[in-house]
Amino acid sequence: MRKKYGITKRSQNSIQKKVYVSTSKIHGLGVFSKKKIRKNEYIGSYEGEIVLEDNTYVLWVQQDHGGWILIDGKNELRYLNHSSKPNAEFRDNKLYAIRTIKPNEEITIHYGEDWNDIP
């Protein structure tokens, strides 16, 4: 069964309640918490079209069989910035807090081993 990565009501509701996009001190725009988000809390899903080539807002999701799905982000989570000390992580295309995130704190992820470590 193929997983779907289109916009879902559950994800949009969660994103609307928990995050907003604003200017980031890290780079360009970023995703910020509207309220306290607890460790292991679901934030939202990275949703968009499945594509064949990498681009600015493409998330690489590793599949169980070892292959990759590339999702060209269409929702607010496409503005997530990198940090070597992230406060969130993806599990498949679903974003979860890996520690408590304070209101108005930028939500960050680690882009992967190939990225320079920036705080």
N, C-alpha and C positions, 0 to 999 in steps of 0.2 A: 504494500500500500504506500503510495506517494504522499509525503507530508505536504500540507498546504501552507503557504507563506503570505497569503493575501491579508488584507486588513480585516481584523475580527473585532466584534463588539466588546468582548472581554478585555482585549488589549487596549482599545481606544478608551474605554471607561477608566481603566487603571491609569493610563498615561495622563488623561485629562485631570484626574484627581491628584496625582502625585508629582508631576513634573511640568516645567516650563522651559522654553528656550530663550537664552539671553546672551549678551556679549561675554566671552570667556577670557580670563587672564592667560589661559593656556594657549588657545588658538581660535580665532574667528568667533563662531558661535559655539555654545555649549549647552548641555542639559543640566538643569538645576532642580533640586527637590522643593516642592511647595510646602511639604510638611515633613515631620520626622518619619523616616523609613527604617523599619527594624531589620536586623540581620536576618537573612534568608527570606525576606519578603519579596514577593513577585512585584516587579515594577512595570513590565510591559513586554511585548514581543517585537522583535525587529521584523518588520513586514514590508513586502514589496515584490517586485517581479524577479523571477529567477532568470539570471543572465549567464552568458558564457565567458564574458571578459571582466576583468577587474576595472574598477573606476573609483572615484572619490568616495562614494557612499556605499560601497559593496562590502557586505559582511560575508566572510567565508565560514560555512558551517560544515564541520566534519561529520560524515555519515557513519553509521555502524559498520559498514563494509569497508571503510577507510577512504572512500571517495569524498568529494566536496560538492556542496551546493553553494552557489554564489547568489546572494540576495541583494538587489539594488534597493536600498532603503527608501521608503516613501513617507514614513512617519517621523515624529520628533526625535526618535532614538538615533537617526542618522547623524545627529550632531554630537554624539558622544565623543569625548576627547580621550587621548591616551594618558596614562600615568603609570609610573613604575610602582606606585603604591595605590592601586585602584580601590574603590569602595563598592564595586559591582562587577559581576561577571555573567557571561552568557552560558546557559545550559541549553544546547541546541540553539534556537533563535530566541529563547526566553531570557530576559534579564532579571537577575536577582541581586539584592544587596548582600555583600559578603561581610559587612559590618554595619552598625547603625549609622545612618546618614542624617545629618542635621538639616533643619529647614534652611533653604537658600544655599546649601552646599552644592558645589558642582559634582555631578555624578560622572565617574570616570571608569574606564576599563583598561586592561593591559592589551594592547593590540597584538602582541605575540613576540616571540624571541628575536625576530628580525628588526624590531624597533629599538631605537636608542632609548636608554632609560632616562626619562625626564621626570622630575618630581610630580 
